[in-house]
Amino acid sequence: MKAHFQIESANKAQELSVDVHTLIVAGWAGRDMAAIEHHIEELAELGVPRPSAVPLYYRIANNQLTQAERVQVVGENSSGEIEALVFAAGGRLYIGLASDHTDRKLEAYSVALSKQVCAKPAGRAAWDYADVEGHWDELIVRSWIEEKGERVLYQEGPIASLRTPRDLINGYLAATGTAAFSDGMAMTCGTVAAIGGIRPSNVFEMELHDPRLNRSLRHRYTLDILPDVA
């Protein structure tokens, strides 16, 4: 999948096109095992089985990555999750943001399939990872949904609660025997708990905020619900 990013830097801005050939979702990516257990229990209430390992790396078809502002899903049982997106291009790492949109009904049967069947919306703006790596733990993730016509805060938390992109990359390489996180590889880096519990919404808005440099990456997408027929 060809993705196009506007790389925002203190020194310059540039356009970057990336042929994403490998897409990975890093699940159970928290640093705090108690918080991971809370998320596992949160999903268990929806019938989702416990993971076999933490972190756990799910391969997703690269054609599921999209930068569109409208996304089609089957049925009304899916929801988004904000995640930092680390990707490699030109021998460098960059940070964007994406939503690990997931079919919650299918998740009770197979977490891997529930992630695979949904598109992964990603924003068009990104940062050079080197510009934020030194203060990575200061970054904040937030998302909003729409309920009864109102914009509602859905997720908010410090990215410090999650493993760093380098930690997750090293874990993936070790777990899979892959030699390197090379150009064209991209990985979502985990999320924070939903405020008030996981629930669907036809609108999902997300932000990765850098308070030190006073800037944010943002993306918003809307769902088109396709009928769930049998």
C-alpha positions as CSV (number, residue, x, y, z in Angstrom):
1,M,0.0,0.0,0.0
2,K,1.4,3.4,-1.0
3,A,1.0,5.9,2.0
4,H,1.8,9.6,1.7
5,F,3.0,11.6,4.7
6,Q,3.7,15.2,5.4
7,I,6.8,15.0,7.7
8,E,6.6,17.9,10.2
9,S,10.0,19.1,11.6
10,A,11.3,22.1,13.4
11,N,13.7,22.6,10.6
12,K,11.7,21.7,7.5
13,A,8.6,20.0,6.2
14,Q,8.7,17.4,3.5
15,E,6.5,15.0,1.6
16,L,7.3,11.3,2.0
17,S,5.8,8.4,0.0
18,V,6.1,5.0,1.6
19,D,5.4,1.6,0.0
20,V,4.1,-0.2,3.2
21,H,4.6,-3.9,2.5
22,T,4.5,-5.2,6.1
23,L,1.9,-4.0,8.6
24,I,1.9,-5.1,12.3
25,V,-0.4,-4.4,15.2
26,A,1.4,-4.7,18.5
27,G,-1.1,-5.8,21.1
28,W,-0.8,-5.8,24.9
29,A,2.0,-3.3,24.6
30,G,1.8,-1.6,28.0
31,R,4.7,-1.3,30.4
32,D,2.5,-1.8,33.5
33,M,1.4,-5.4,33.8
34,A,-1.5,-4.3,36.1
35,A,-2.8,-2.0,33.4
36,I,-2.4,-4.8,30.8
37,E,-4.4,-7.1,33.0
38,H,-7.1,-4.4,33.3
39,H,-7.4,-4.2,29.5
40,I,-7.5,-8.0,29.3
41,E,-10.3,-8.1,31.8
42,E,-12.1,-5.3,29.9
43,L,-12.0,-7.3,26.7
44,A,-12.9,-10.5,28.6
45,E,-16.3,-8.9,29.4
46,L,-16.8,-8.9,25.6
47,G,-15.9,-12.6,25.5
48,V,-12.3,-12.0,24.2
49,P,-9.9,-14.8,25.2
50,R,-6.7,-14.0,27.0
51,P,-3.6,-13.5,24.8
52,S,-1.0,-16.2,24.5
53,A,1.9,-13.7,25.2
54,V,2.5,-10.1,25.9
55,P,3.3,-8.2,23.8
56,L,1.7,-10.1,20.9
57,Y,2.3,-9.1,17.3
58,Y,-0.5,-9.4,14.8
59,R,0.3,-9.3,11.1
60,I,-2.3,-7.3,9.1
61,A,-2.7,-7.3,5.3
62,N,-0.9,-4.1,4.1
63,N,-4.0,-3.2,1.9
64,Q,-5.9,-2.6,5.2
65,L,-3.9,0.5,5.9
66,T,-5.8,3.6,4.6
67,Q,-5.6,7.3,4.9
68,A,-9.2,7.9,3.8
69,E,-11.6,9.9,5.9
70,R,-14.4,7.5,5.3
71,V,-14.1,3.8,6.0
72,Q,-16.5,0.9,5.3
73,V,-17.2,-1.8,7.9
74,V,-19.7,-4.6,8.1
75,G,-22.2,-4.3,10.9
76,E,-22.3,-2.0,13.9
77,N,-20.0,-3.8,16.3
78,S,-16.6,-2.3,15.5
79,S,-14.7,0.5,17.2
80,G,-11.4,2.4,17.0
81,E,-8.3,2.6,19.2
82,I,-5.7,5.4,18.8
83,E,-2.2,4.2,18.5
84,A,1.2,5.7,17.5
85,L,2.3,4.3,14.2
86,V,6.1,3.8,13.7
87,F,7.3,3.2,10.2
88,A,10.6,3.0,8.4
89,A,11.6,4.9,5.2
90,G,14.9,5.9,3.8
91,G,16.7,4.2,6.7
92,R,15.0,6.3,9.3
93,L,12.1,5.8,11.7
94,Y,9.0,8.1,11.6
95,I,6.0,8.4,13.9
96,G,2.5,8.9,12.7
97,L,-0.9,7.9,14.2
98,A,-3.4,5.2,13.3
99,S,-6.5,3.5,14.6
100,D,-6.5,-0.2,15.3
101,H,-10.1,-0.4,14.3
102,T,-11.5,-3.8,15.4
103,D,-14.7,-5.9,15.0
104,R,-15.7,-6.5,18.6
105,K,-18.2,-9.2,17.8
106,L,-15.6,-11.2,15.9
107,E,-13.0,-10.5,18.5
108,A,-14.7,-13.0,20.9
109,Y,-13.9,-15.7,18.3
110,S,-10.5,-14.6,17.1
111,V,-8.6,-11.4,18.0
112,A,-6.4,-11.8,14.9
113,L,-9.3,-12.0,12.5
114,S,-11.2,-9.2,14.3
115,K,-8.3,-6.9,13.5
116,Q,-7.7,-8.2,10.0
117,V,-11.2,-7.6,8.7
118,C,-11.1,-3.9,9.6
119,A,-9.3,-1.1,7.8
120,K,-6.6,0.6,9.8
121,P,-7.1,4.4,9.3
122,A,-3.9,6.5,9.5
123,G,-3.2,10.2,9.5
124,R,-1.2,12.0,6.8
125,A,1.1,13.9,9.1
126,A,4.1,12.4,10.8
127,W,7.2,13.3,12.8
128,D,10.8,12.1,12.5
129,Y,11.2,9.7,15.5
130,A,14.6,11.3,16.3
131,D,12.8,14.6,17.1
132,V,10.6,13.0,19.8
133,E,12.5,10.0,21.0
134,G,14.3,12.0,23.7
135,H,11.1,13.1,25.3
136,W,8.8,10.2,24.1
137,D,7.3,9.7,27.6
138,E,5.9,13.2,27.6
139,L,3.6,12.5,24.6
140,I,-0.2,12.2,25.2
141,V,-2.7,10.1,23.2
142,R,-6.4,11.1,23.0
143,S,-9.4,10.1,21.0
144,W,-13.0,11.2,20.8
145,I,-16.2,9.5,19.6
146,E,-19.7,10.9,18.7
147,E,-22.6,9.9,21.0
148,K,-26.1,11.3,20.6
149,G,-24.7,14.1,18.5
150,E,-22.1,15.1,21.0
151,R,-18.2,14.9,20.8
152,V,-17.2,12.7,23.8
153,L,-13.6,12.1,25.1
154,Y,-13.1,8.4,24.6
155,Q,-9.4,7.8,25.4
156,E,-6.7,9.9,27.0
157,G,-3.4,8.9,28.6
158,P,0.3,9.3,28.6
159,I,2.2,7.3,26.0
160,A,4.6,6.5,28.9
161,S,2.2,3.8,29.9
162,L,3.2,1.9,26.7
163,R,6.4,0.3,25.6
164,T,8.5,2.5,23.3
165,P,8.6,1.9,19.6
166,R,12.1,0.7,19.8
167,D,11.2,-1.8,22.5
168,L,8.3,-3.1,20.4
169,I,10.4,-3.3,17.2
170,N,13.1,-5.3,19.1
171,G,10.4,-7.6,20.5
172,Y,9.0,-8.2,17.1
173,L,12.4,-8.9,15.5
174,A,13.2,-11.4,18.3
175,A,9.8,-13.1,18.2
176,T,9.7,-13.6,14.5
177,G,13.4,-14.0,13.6
178,T,13.2,-11.0,11.3
179,A,16.6,-9.4,10.6
180,A,15.6,-5.8,10.7
181,F,12.8,-3.3,10.8
182,S,13.4,-2.2,7.2
183,D,11.9,0.4,4.8
184,G,8.3,-0.3,4.2
185,M,7.5,-1.8,7.5
186,A,5.0,-0.2,9.9
187,M,3.7,-1.0,13.3
188,T,1.0,0.3,15.6
189,C,2.3,0.7,19.2
190,G,-0.5,-0.1,21.6
191,T,-3.3,2.0,23.1
192,V,-4.8,3.2,26.4
193,A,-8.1,2.1,28.0
194,A,-11.4,3.5,26.8
195,I,-13.1,5.9,29.2
196,G,-16.4,4.3,30.1
197,G,-15.7,1.1,28.3
198,I,-15.2,-0.1,24.7
199,R,-18.2,0.9,22.5
200,P,-18.9,1.6,18.9
201,S,-19.2,5.0,17.2
202,N,-19.6,6.1,13.6
203,V,-17.1,8.9,14.1
204,F,-13.6,8.5,15.5
205,E,-11.2,11.3,16.0
206,M,-7.6,10.9,17.4
207,E,-4.6,13.0,18.4
208,L,-1.0,12.4,19.4
209,H,0.1,15.5,21.3
210,D,3.7,16.6,22.0
211,P,3.5,19.2,24.8
212,R,7.2,20.0,24.8
213,L,7.1,21.1,21.1
214,N,3.5,22.2,21.3
215,R,2.3,20.3,18.3
216,S,-0.1,17.4,17.5
217,L,-0.8,14.8,14.9
218,R,-4.5,14.4,14.2
219,H,-6.9,12.3,12.1
220,R,-10.6,11.9,11.9
221,Y,-12.6,9.3,10.1
222,T,-16.3,8.3,9.7
223,L,-17.8,4.9,9.2
224,D,-20.1,3.7,6.4
225,I,-21.9,0.7,7.9
226,L,-22.5,-2.1,5.5
227,P,-25.3,-4.6,6.3
228,D,-24.4,-7.8,8.2
229,V,-26.4,-10.4,6.3
230,A,-26.4,-14.2,6.6
